Amino acid sequence: MLTTTGKNTDQATGVPAIDSPDASFARDMAVHHQQAVEMAYIVRDRTSDEDIRRLAYDIAQTQANQRGMLLGWLDLWELPNTFPGGYMTWMQGGHMGHQPKNGSLTPGMATTAELDRLGRLKGKQAEILYLQLMIDHHGGGVRMARACASQCEVKTAQKLAQGMVEGQQAEIELMTDLLKERGAASRQ
């Protein structure tokens, strides 16, 4: 059952408006998560390090599962998976300073050039770039999820968003440690 608090939701049906934070977060985070899954599969094939492969597998599975939930909500609400108004317009205060770049539709996303580079690297170099990209990626995801936790009206969306904040912050700490083990640091 959907429980909501009100102003961006049709009270008769409990369905968020097409441009509500709930629907917009679902759309934007689904796109964001898809790239995390893609990066995880790239690095899995570029390294034999079991710690990195296990992390990549966990990220791919978690984010693919959450992406399915987000897209499922849009289907349930009979709302489109894309919004003609563009990405990140739902955030209070605008795009949170996010300026789209080549392939980067939401905060923290890697550019097309960065993904291409990751696909060319092997071993330790691939591991380092993957960890750096995923720390940036998770940082953007945490900002988006925090915004949903405070702006979204559907309680289930708020709960999932808060879980994303906690889970991705823990993974950022782990990835930072993995970078240090490799003699590298995050790009932030």
Protein Blocks (a to p, Z undefined) as FASTA:
>chain_A
ZZdfklmpcfknopacfkbmklmmmmmmmmmmmmmmmmmmmmmmmccbfklmmmmmmmmm
mmmmmmmmmmmmmmmnopafbdfkbghklpghijnopacdehiabghiacfklmmmmmmp
gcjllmmmmmmmmmmmmmmmmmmmmmmmmmpmblklmmmmmmmmmmmmmmmmmmmmmmmm
nopacfZZ
